[in-house]
């Protein structure tokens, strides 16, 4: 989640960077990408836990 926060902060900082362009859609994409990554991470961890419980 900290990577997603850093991406959002970088997008906001682009307001003051003359060579860069600020775009609200990039922030939305960063949030959606972070949410998707978090959900995949949770799914993988829960499936590992279930598989570990089945072995006992």
PyMOL Python script that loads the backbone (N, CA, C, O; Angstrom):
from pymol import cmd

cmd.read_pdbstr("""\
ATOM      1  N   UNK A   1       0.826  -1.188   0.000  1.00  0.00           N
ATOM      2  CA  UNK A   1       0.000   0.000   0.000  1.00  0.00           C
ATOM      3  C   UNK A   1       0.876   1.261   0.000  1.00  0.00           C
ATOM      4  O   UNK A   1       0.465   2.299  -0.517  1.00  0.00           O
ATOM      5  N   UNK A   2       2.062   1.173   0.570  1.00  0.00           N
ATOM      6  CA  UNK A   2       2.923   2.354   0.585  1.00  0.00           C
ATOM      7  C   UNK A   2       3.382   2.714  -0.830  1.00  0.00           C
ATOM      8  O   UNK A   2       3.584   3.889  -1.135  1.00  0.00           O
ATOM      9  N   UNK A   3       3.546   1.713  -1.688  1.00  0.00           N
ATOM     10  CA  UNK A   3       3.919   1.990  -3.075  1.00  0.00           C
ATOM     11  C   UNK A   3       2.806   2.763  -3.775  1.00  0.00           C
ATOM     12  O   UNK A   3       3.076   3.686  -4.544  1.00  0.00           O
ATOM     13  N   UNK A   4       1.570   2.393  -3.514  1.00  0.00           N
ATOM     14  CA  UNK A   4       0.431   3.102  -4.112  1.00  0.00           C
ATOM     15  C   UNK A   4       0.400   4.545  -3.626  1.00  0.00           C
ATOM     16  O   UNK A   4       0.158   5.465  -4.407  1.00  0.00           O
ATOM     17  N   UNK A   5       0.643   4.736  -2.342  1.00  0.00           N
ATOM     18  CA  UNK A   5       0.690   6.091  -1.787  1.00  0.00           C
ATOM     19  C   UNK A   5       1.789   6.927  -2.421  1.00  0.00           C
ATOM     20  O   UNK A   5       1.598   8.111  -2.697  1.00  0.00           O
ATOM     21  N   UNK A   6       2.942   6.306  -2.651  1.00  0.00           N
ATOM     22  CA  UNK A   6       4.056   7.008  -3.284  1.00  0.00           C
ATOM     23  C   UNK A   6       3.705   7.391  -4.729  1.00  0.00           C
ATOM     24  O   UNK A   6       4.064   8.475  -5.191  1.00  0.00           O
ATOM     25  N   UNK A   7       3.012   6.511  -5.427  1.00  0.00           N
ATOM     26  CA  UNK A   7       2.611   6.817  -6.804  1.00  0.00           C
ATOM     27  C   UNK A   7       1.642   7.996  -6.837  1.00  0.00           C
ATOM     28  O   UNK A   7       1.740   8.864  -7.704  1.00  0.00           O
ATOM     29  N   UNK A   8       0.714   8.023  -5.896  1.00  0.00           N
ATOM     30  CA  UNK A   8      -0.255   9.127  -5.835  1.00  0.00           C
ATOM     31  C   UNK A   8       0.468  10.433  -5.504  1.00  0.00           C
ATOM     32  O   UNK A   8       0.192  11.472  -6.105  1.00  0.00           O
ATOM     33  N   UNK A   9       1.389  10.375  -4.550  1.00  0.00           N
ATOM     34  CA  UNK A   9       2.157  11.570  -4.183  1.00  0.00           C
ATOM     35  C   UNK A   9       2.971  12.077  -5.374  1.00  0.00           C
ATOM     36  O   UNK A   9       3.050  13.283  -5.604  1.00  0.00           O
ATOM     37  N   UNK A  10       3.573  11.159  -6.128  1.00  0.00           N
ATOM     38  CA  UNK A  10       4.336  11.548  -7.306  1.00  0.00           C
ATOM     39  C   UNK A  10       3.437  12.226  -8.343  1.00  0.00           C
ATOM     40  O   UNK A  10       3.831  13.215  -8.962  1.00  0.00           O
ATOM     41  N   UNK A  11       2.238  11.692  -8.527  1.00  0.00           N
ATOM     42  CA  UNK A  11       1.308  12.306  -9.478  1.00  0.00           C
ATOM     43  C   UNK A  11       0.947  13.726  -9.053  1.00  0.00           C
ATOM     44  O   UNK A  11       0.864  14.623  -9.893  1.00  0.00           O
ATOM     45  N   UNK A  12       0.733  13.933  -7.765  1.00  0.00           N
ATOM     46  CA  UNK A  12       0.388  15.269  -7.269  1.00  0.00           C
ATOM     47  C   UNK A  12       1.574  16.219  -7.427  1.00  0.00           C
ATOM     48  O   UNK A  12       1.394  17.389  -7.763  1.00  0.00           O
ATOM     49  N   UNK A  13       2.782  15.718  -7.185  1.00  0.00           N
ATOM     50  CA  UNK A  13       3.984  16.552  -7.327  1.00  0.00           C
ATOM     51  C   UNK A  13       4.204  17.002  -8.763  1.00  0.00           C
ATOM     52  O   UNK A  13       4.902  17.988  -8.999  1.00  0.00           O
ATOM     53  N   UNK A  14       3.629  16.306  -9.712  1.00  0.00           N
ATOM     54  CA  UNK A  14       3.784  16.686 -11.112  1.00  0.00           C
ATOM     55  C   UNK A  14       3.141  18.034 -11.424  1.00  0.00           C
ATOM     56  O   UNK A  14       3.404  18.620 -12.474  1.00  0.00           O
ATOM     57  N   UNK A  15       2.300  18.527 -10.520  1.00  0.00           N
ATOM     58  CA  UNK A  15       1.721  19.858 -10.693  1.00  0.00           C
ATOM     59  C   UNK A  15       2.813  20.927 -10.748  1.00  0.00           C
ATOM     60  O   UNK A  15       2.650  21.954 -11.406  1.00  0.00           O
ATOM     61  N   UNK A  16       3.935  20.680 -10.049  1.00  0.00           N
ATOM     62  CA  UNK A  16       5.010  21.665  -9.964  1.00  0.00           C
ATOM     63  C   UNK A  16       6.231  21.288 -10.809  1.00  0.00           C
ATOM     64  O   UNK A  16       7.271  21.938 -10.711  1.00  0.00           O
ATOM     65  N   UNK A  17       6.114  20.258 -11.627  1.00  0.00           N
ATOM     66  CA  UNK A  17       7.220  19.836 -12.495  1.00  0.00           C
ATOM     67  C   UNK A  17       6.913  20.297 -13.922  1.00  0.00           C
ATOM     68  O   UNK A  17       5.961  19.817 -14.538  1.00  0.00           O
ATOM     69  N   UNK A  18       7.708  21.217 -14.444  1.00  0.00           N
ATOM     70  CA  UNK A  18       7.385  21.766 -15.771  1.00  0.00           C
ATOM     71  C   UNK A  18       7.431  20.732 -16.900  1.00  0.00           C
ATOM     72  O   UNK A  18       6.714  20.885 -17.888  1.00  0.00           O
ATOM     73  N   UNK A  19       8.249  19.688 -16.782  1.00  0.00           N
ATOM     74  CA  UNK A  19       8.351  18.699 -17.853  1.00  0.00           C
ATOM     75  C   UNK A  19       7.282  17.621 -17.761  1.00  0.00           C
ATOM     76  O   UNK A  19       7.133  16.831 -18.693  1.00  0.00           O
ATOM     77  N   UNK A  20       6.542  17.567 -16.672  1.00  0.00           N
ATOM     78  CA  UNK A  20       5.557  16.506 -16.441  1.00  0.00           C
ATOM     79  C   UNK A  20       4.145  17.063 -16.548  1.00  0.00           C
ATOM     80  O   UNK A  20       3.933  18.273 -16.466  1.00  0.00           O
ATOM     81  N   UNK A  21       3.179  16.163 -16.735  1.00  0.00           N
ATOM     82  CA  UNK A  21       1.783  16.552 -16.861  1.00  0.00           C
ATOM     83  C   UNK A  21       0.960  15.859 -15.779  1.00  0.00           C
ATOM     84  O   UNK A  21       1.013  14.637 -15.640  1.00  0.00           O
ATOM     85  N   UNK A  22       0.208  16.634 -15.021  1.00  0.00           N
ATOM     86  CA  UNK A  22      -0.684  16.095 -14.006  1.00  0.00           C
ATOM     87  C   UNK A  22      -1.951  15.590 -14.671  1.00  0.00           C
ATOM     88  O   UNK A  22      -2.536  16.270 -15.515  1.00  0.00           O
ATOM     89  N   UNK A  23      -2.371  14.387 -14.284  1.00  0.00           N
ATOM     90  CA  UNK A  23      -3.609  13.831 -14.838  1.00  0.00           C
ATOM     91  C   UNK A  23      -4.331  13.070 -13.735  1.00  0.00           C
ATOM     92  O   UNK A  23      -3.775  12.145 -13.143  1.00  0.00           O
ATOM     93  N   UNK A  24      -5.555  13.457 -13.466  1.00  0.00           N
ATOM     94  CA  UNK A  24      -6.345  12.810 -12.425  1.00  0.00           C
ATOM     95  C   UNK A  24      -6.583  11.333 -12.739  1.00  0.00           C
ATOM     96  O   UNK A  24      -6.716  10.515 -11.829  1.00  0.00           O
ATOM     97  N   UNK A  25      -6.637  10.995 -14.026  1.00  0.00           N
ATOM     98  CA  UNK A  25      -6.833   9.600 -14.421  1.00  0.00           C
ATOM     99  C   UNK A  25      -5.666   8.720 -13.977  1.00  0.00           C
ATOM    100  O   UNK A  25      -5.856   7.539 -13.685  1.00  0.00           O
ATOM    101  N   UNK A  26      -4.461   9.287 -13.924  1.00  0.00           N
ATOM    102  CA  UNK A  26      -3.304   8.529 -13.439  1.00  0.00           C
ATOM    103  C   UNK A  26      -3.456   8.197 -11.958  1.00  0.00           C
ATOM    104  O   UNK A  26      -3.058   7.117 -11.520  1.00  0.00           O
ATOM    105  N   UNK A  27      -4.024   9.110 -11.193  1.00  0.00           N
ATOM    106  CA  UNK A  27      -4.246   8.853  -9.767  1.00  0.00           C
ATOM    107  C   UNK A  27      -5.288   7.751  -9.600  1.00  0.00           C
ATOM    108  O   UNK A  27      -5.115   6.850  -8.779  1.00  0.00           O
ATOM    109  N   UNK A  28      -6.356   7.820 -10.368  1.00  0.00           N
ATOM    110  CA  UNK A  28      -7.391   6.779 -10.315  1.00  0.00           C
ATOM    111  C   UNK A  28      -6.789   5.429 -10.689  1.00  0.00           C
ATOM    112  O   UNK A  28      -7.074   4.422 -10.041  1.00  0.00           O
ATOM    113  N   UNK A  29      -5.961   5.404 -11.725  1.00  0.00           N
ATOM    114  CA  UNK A  29      -5.321   4.149 -12.146  1.00  0.00           C
ATOM    115  C   UNK A  29      -4.397   3.618 -11.054  1.00  0.00           C
ATOM    116  O   UNK A  29      -4.340   2.408 -10.838  1.00  0.00           O
ATOM    117  N   UNK A  30      -3.678   4.488 -10.370  1.00  0.00           N
ATOM    118  CA  UNK A  30      -2.798   4.062  -9.279  1.00  0.00           C
ATOM    119  C   UNK A  30      -3.598   3.453  -8.130  1.00  0.00           C
ATOM    120  O   UNK A  30      -3.213   2.428  -7.567  1.00  0.00           O
ATOM    121  N   UNK A  31      -4.709   4.094  -7.790  1.00  0.00           N
ATOM    122  CA  UNK A  31      -5.564   3.578  -6.709  1.00  0.00           C
ATOM    123  C   UNK A  31      -6.149   2.219  -7.092  1.00  0.00           C
ATOM    124  O   UNK A  31      -6.139   1.289  -6.285  1.00  0.00           O
ATOM    125  N   UNK A  32      -6.653   2.102  -8.312  1.00  0.00           N
ATOM    126  CA  UNK A  32      -7.230   0.826  -8.752  1.00  0.00           C
ATOM    127  C   UNK A  32      -6.166  -0.271  -8.821  1.00  0.00           C
ATOM    128  O   UNK A  32      -6.428  -1.413  -8.443  1.00  0.00           O
ATOM    129  N   UNK A  33      -4.982   0.069  -9.296  1.00  0.00           N
ATOM    130  CA  UNK A  33      -3.892  -0.899  -9.353  1.00  0.00           C
ATOM    131  C   UNK A  33      -3.468  -1.341  -7.963  1.00  0.00           C
ATOM    132  O   UNK A  33      -3.206  -2.523  -7.739  1.00  0.00           O
ATOM    133  N   UNK A  34      -3.400  -0.406  -7.033  1.00  0.00           N
ATOM    134  CA  UNK A  34      -3.058  -0.748  -5.654  1.00  0.00           C
ATOM    135  C   UNK A  34      -4.111  -1.623  -5.004  1.00  0.00           C
ATOM    136  O   UNK A  34      -3.781  -2.567  -4.285  1.00  0.00           O
ATOM    137  N   UNK A  35      -5.363  -1.321  -5.249  1.00  0.00           N
ATOM    138  CA  UNK A  35      -6.464  -2.121  -4.706  1.00  0.00           C
ATOM    139  C   UNK A  35      -6.442  -3.530  -5.280  1.00  0.00           C
ATOM    140  O   UNK A  35      -6.623  -4.505  -4.551  1.00  0.00           O
ATOM    141  N   UNK A  36      -6.220  -3.637  -6.584  1.00  0.00           N
ATOM    142  CA  UNK A  36      -6.142  -4.943  -7.230  1.00  0.00           C
ATOM    143  C   UNK A  36      -4.974  -5.758  -6.660  1.00  0.00           C
ATOM    144  O   UNK A  36      -5.129  -6.944  -6.370  1.00  0.00           O
ATOM    145  N   UNK A  37      -3.814  -5.126  -6.501  1.00  0.00           N
ATOM    146  CA  UNK A  37      -2.650  -5.818  -5.938  1.00  0.00           C
ATOM    147  C   UNK A  37      -2.920  -6.292  -4.516  1.00  0.00           C
ATOM    148  O   UNK A  37      -2.544  -7.404  -4.144  1.00  0.00           O
ATOM    149  N   UNK A  38      -3.566  -5.456  -3.730  1.00  0.00           N
ATOM    150  CA  UNK A  38      -3.898  -5.818  -2.350  1.00  0.00           C
ATOM    151  C   UNK A  38      -4.840  -7.019  -2.314  1.00  0.00           C
ATOM    152  O   UNK A  38      -4.650  -7.937  -1.516  1.00  0.00           O
ATOM    153  N   UNK A  39      -5.853  -7.015  -3.175  1.00  0.00           N
ATOM    154  CA  UNK A  39      -6.809  -8.125  -3.196  1.00  0.00           C
ATOM    155  C   UNK A  39      -6.145  -9.429  -3.638  1.00  0.00           C
ATOM    156  O   UNK A  39      -6.431 -10.489  -3.081  1.00  0.00           O
ATOM    157  N   UNK A  40      -5.259  -9.356  -4.635  1.00  0.00           N
ATOM    158  CA  UNK A  40      -4.536 -10.556  -5.069  1.00  0.00           C
ATOM    159  C   UNK A  40      -3.647 -11.067  -3.947  1.00  0.00           C
ATOM    160  O   UNK A  40      -3.591 -12.272  -3.702  1.00  0.00           O
ATOM    161  N   UNK A  41      -2.957 -10.170  -3.266  1.00  0.00           N
ATOM    162  CA  UNK A  41      -2.096 -10.551  -2.144  1.00  0.00           C
ATOM    163  C   UNK A  41      -2.905 -11.251  -1.051  1.00  0.00           C
ATOM    164  O   UNK A  41      -2.485 -12.282  -0.525  1.00  0.00           O
ATOM    165  N   UNK A  42      -4.056 -10.692  -0.715  1.00  0.00           N
ATOM    166  CA  UNK A  42      -4.912 -11.304   0.310  1.00  0.00           C
ATOM    167  C   UNK A  42      -5.413 -12.666  -0.136  1.00  0.00           C
ATOM    168  O   UNK A  42      -5.459 -13.595   0.670  1.00  0.00           O
ATOM    169  N   UNK A  43      -5.787 -12.807  -1.391  1.00  0.00           N
ATOM    170  CA  UNK A  43      -6.278 -14.071  -1.922  1.00  0.00           C
ATOM    171  C   UNK A  43      -5.192 -15.144  -1.876  1.00  0.00           C
ATOM    172  O   UNK A  43      -5.456 -16.280  -1.483  1.00  0.00           O
ATOM    173  N   UNK A  44      -3.986 -14.790  -2.271  1.00  0.00           N
ATOM    174  CA  UNK A  44      -2.873 -15.745  -2.249  1.00  0.00           C
ATOM    175  C   UNK A  44      -2.563 -16.161  -0.814  1.00  0.00           C
ATOM    176  O   UNK A  44      -2.356 -17.344  -0.547  1.00  0.00           O
ATOM    177  N   UNK A  45      -2.529 -15.215   0.099  1.00  0.00           N
ATOM    178  CA  UNK A  45      -2.239 -15.547   1.496  1.00  0.00           C
ATOM    179  C   UNK A  45      -3.328 -16.416   2.115  1.00  0.00           C
ATOM    180  O   UNK A  45      -3.025 -17.340   2.870  1.00  0.00           O
ATOM    181  N   UNK A  46      -4.583 -16.134   1.805  1.00  0.00           N
ATOM    182  CA  UNK A  46      -5.655 -16.940   2.386  1.00  0.00           C
ATOM    183  C   UNK A  46      -5.647 -18.349   1.799  1.00  0.00           C
ATOM    184  O   UNK A  46      -5.954 -19.308   2.508  1.00  0.00           O
ATOM    185  N   UNK A  47      -5.304 -18.494   0.527  1.00  0.00           N
ATOM    186  CA  UNK A  47      -5.256 -19.833  -0.067  1.00  0.00           C
ATOM    187  C   UNK A  47      -4.079 -20.627   0.504  1.00  0.00           C
ATOM    188  O   UNK A  47      -4.177 -21.846   0.648  1.00  0.00           O
ATOM    189  N   UNK A  48      -2.980 -19.967   0.829  1.00  0.00           N
ATOM    190  CA  UNK A  48      -1.846 -20.647   1.469  1.00  0.00           C
ATOM    191  C   UNK A  48      -2.240 -21.121   2.866  1.00  0.00           C
ATOM    192  O   UNK A  48      -1.878 -22.221   3.283  1.00  0.00           O
ATOM    193  N   UNK A  49      -2.980 -20.287   3.579  1.00  0.00           N
ATOM    194  CA  UNK A  49      -3.413 -20.646   4.922  1.00  0.00           C
ATOM    195  C   UNK A  49      -4.354 -21.851   4.887  1.00  0.00           C
ATOM    196  O   UNK A  49      -4.250 -22.759   5.712  1.00  0.00           O
ATOM    197  N   UNK A  50      -5.269 -21.846   3.924  1.00  0.00           N
ATOM    198  CA  UNK A  50      -6.213 -22.957   3.783  1.00  0.00           C
ATOM    199  C   UNK A  50      -5.474 -24.226   3.409  1.00  0.00           C
ATOM    200  O   UNK A  50      -5.765 -25.294   3.948  1.00  0.00           O
ATOM    201  N   UNK A  51      -4.516 -24.124   2.487  1.00  0.00           N
ATOM    202  CA  UNK A  51      -3.741 -25.301   2.066  1.00  0.00           C
ATOM    203  C   UNK A  51      -2.909 -25.830   3.235  1.00  0.00           C
ATOM    204  O   UNK A  51      -2.751 -27.042   3.375  1.00  0.00           O
ATOM    205  N   UNK A  52      -2.383 -24.954   4.061  1.00  0.00           N
ATOM    206  CA  UNK A  52      -1.608 -25.373   5.227  1.00  0.00           C
ATOM    207  C   UNK A  52      -2.482 -26.045   6.266  1.00  0.00           C
ATOM    208  O   UNK A  52      -2.027 -26.969   6.941  1.00  0.00           O
ATOM    209  N   UNK A  53      -3.724 -25.610   6.416  1.00  0.00           N
ATOM    210  CA  UNK A  53      -4.637 -26.207   7.385  1.00  0.00           C
ATOM    211  C   UNK A  53      -5.076 -27.599   6.937  1.00  0.00           C
ATOM    212  O   UNK A  53      -5.347 -28.461   7.774  1.00  0.00           O
ATOM    213  N   UNK A  54      -5.148 -27.825   5.632  1.00  0.00           N
ATOM    214  CA  UNK A  54      -5.554 -29.126   5.119  1.00  0.00           C
ATOM    215  C   UNK A  54      -4.496 -30.195   5.338  1.00  0.00           C
ATOM    216  O   UNK A  54      -4.818 -31.383   5.334  1.00  0.00           O
ATOM    217  N   UNK A  55      -3.260 -29.810   5.527  1.00  0.00           N
ATOM    218  CA  UNK A  55      -2.170 -30.764   5.687  1.00  0.00           C
ATOM    219  C   UNK A  55      -2.123 -31.345   7.096  1.00  0.00           C
ATOM    220  O   UNK A  55      -1.478 -32.373   7.304  1.00  0.00           O
ATOM    221  N   UNK A  56      -2.770 -30.734   8.049  1.00  0.00           N
ATOM    222  CA  UNK A  56      -2.709 -31.216   9.447  1.00  0.00           C
ATOM    223  C   UNK A  56      -3.766 -32.214   9.732  1.00  0.00           C
ATOM    224  O   UNK A  56      -3.855 -32.717  10.853  1.00  0.00           O
TER     225      UNK A  56
END
""", "prot")
cmd.dss("prot")
cmd.show_as("cartoon", "prot")
cmd.util.cbc("prot")
cmd.orient("prot")
